[in-house]
Each structure stands twice: as C-alpha cells, then as structure tokens.
Amino acid sequence: MSSPAQPAAPKPVSTWRKVFAAILDFIFIFAISGYVVASITGNTTESGFDLKGGPAFIVFAIIILYFILFTRYLGGTILQRLLRAR
C-alpha cells in the first residue's frame, strides 16, 4: 500500500519580512491608537498629539494587546498578513 501524500512543509519566511512587518505594524498601531486616545483625552496638537501619563500608558497597552490578540487569535497582524511574513 502507498502512504497518503504528505503536504510539503511551508517555506520559511525571511527575517527581513518579519522585522519590516513588525516595524510597520508598530508605527501603524501607534499612530492610529495615539491619535484616537489623544482625541478622546483632548491631547491633540497642531502637529499631531502629545500624550503623557495615563493616556500614554493606554496607548502602549493597546499596542501590546494588538500584537498579542492578532498574533494569537487572528493568525498574524495586519501587515504580517499583507507582507506574507507569517
């Protein structure tokens, strides 16, 4: 009897794609969450936003949650999926 065909092992992803996706993800989520939190807390400026104390802590918590939740439960962050770095 012949054994069933085994699927080929997935091709390893290059390190530069993983690093590039992580950097872009960080910038992406920092800019969006920072501006949203700044808008809610009234910390917007003419050049963007200025967060200190509690609002800054909230933004960093959002960034950490983004990476954990997307990686663990959704199969990768947005840019990992777009750059096929997962």
VEXMI-719244 format. One record per atom (N, C-alpha, C): x, y, z. Coordinates in steps of 0.2 Angstrom, whole numbers, plus 5000, padded with zeros to 4 digits. Atoms other than C-alpha are relative to their C-alpha. Example, Ala and Ser with C-alpha at 12.3 -4.5 7.8 and 13.67 -1.06 7.14 Angstrom:
BEGIN
500449945000
506249785039
500450065000
499649944999
506849955036
499650055003
***
This chain:
BEGIN
500449945000
500050005000
500450065000
499649935000
500650184997
499750045005
500249954995
500550315010
499750064997
500349945003
499550465008
500550054999
499649945001
500350615001
500150055005
500049954995
501050725014
500150074997
499949935003
500950915011
500750025001
499349975000
502551005008
500150055006
499949964994
503251095023
500050074997
500049935002
502951285022
500750034999
499449975001
504351385015
500150055006
499849954995
505251485029
500050074998
500049935002
504951665029
500650045002
499349964999
506451785028
499950055006
500049954994
506951885043
499850074998
500249935002
506852045034
499350025000
500749995000
505052025031
499750015007
500350004993
504651985049
500250075003
499849944997
505652135055
499650064997
500349955004
504952255042
499350005002
500750004998
503152205046
499950025007
500149984993
503452225065
500150075001
499949935000
504152395062
499450044998
500649965003
502752455051
499449995004
500650014996
501452375062
500050055006
499949954994
502152475077
499850074998
500149935002
502152635068
499250014998
500750005002
500352595061
499650015006
500550004994
499552555078
500250065004
499849944996
500552695087
499650064997
500349945003
499952825075
499250005001
500750015000
498152765075
499750015007
500250004993
497952725093
500250075004
499749934997
498952885098
499550054999
500449955001
497852995089
499349995002
500650014997
496252915095
499950025007
499949984993
496752925113
500150075001
499949924999
497353105111
499350044998
500749965001
495653155103
499549995006
500450014995
494753075117
500250045006
499749964994
495853155131
500150074999
499949925002
496053325122
500750015000
499249995001
497953305119
500250014993
499849995007
497953345101
500450074999
499649945001
499153475095
499950024992
500049985007
499353565078
500449954996
499550045004
500753445073
499849925002
500250074999
499853285079
499749995007
500350014993
499653235098
500650005004
499550004995
500653245114
499749975006
500350044994
500253105127
500550005005
499650014994
500953095144
499649975006
500350034995
500552995159
499549944998
500550055001
498952895159
499849994992
500250015008
498452925140
500649964997
499450045003
500252865135
500049935002
500150064997
500052715146
499549964996
500550035004
498452675137
500249984993
499750025007
499252685120
500449945000
499550065000
500652565125
499649945001
500450064999
499352445132
499649984994
500450025006
498352455116
500549974995
499550035004
499952415106
500249935002
499950074997
500352265117
499549964998
500650045002
498652205115
499949984993
500050015008
498652225096
500449944998
499650055002
500152115094
499849935003
500250064997
499551985106
499449974997
500750025003
497751975100
500149984993
500050025007
498151975082
500449944998
499650065001
499551855083
499749945002
500350064997
498751735094
499349974997
500750025002
496951735088
499850014993
500249985007
496951805071
500549984995
499550025005
498451725063
500550054997
499549955002
499551875062
499750075000
500249935001
499552065062
499850014993
500249975006
498852165048
500650004995
499450005005
500552195040
500449944999
499750065001
501152025043
499749964995
500450045005
499751955033
500150034993
499949975007
499952085019
500749994997
499350015002
501852055018
500249935000
499950075000
501651865020
500649985004
499450024995
502851865035
499749965005
500250044995
501851745044
500049924998
***
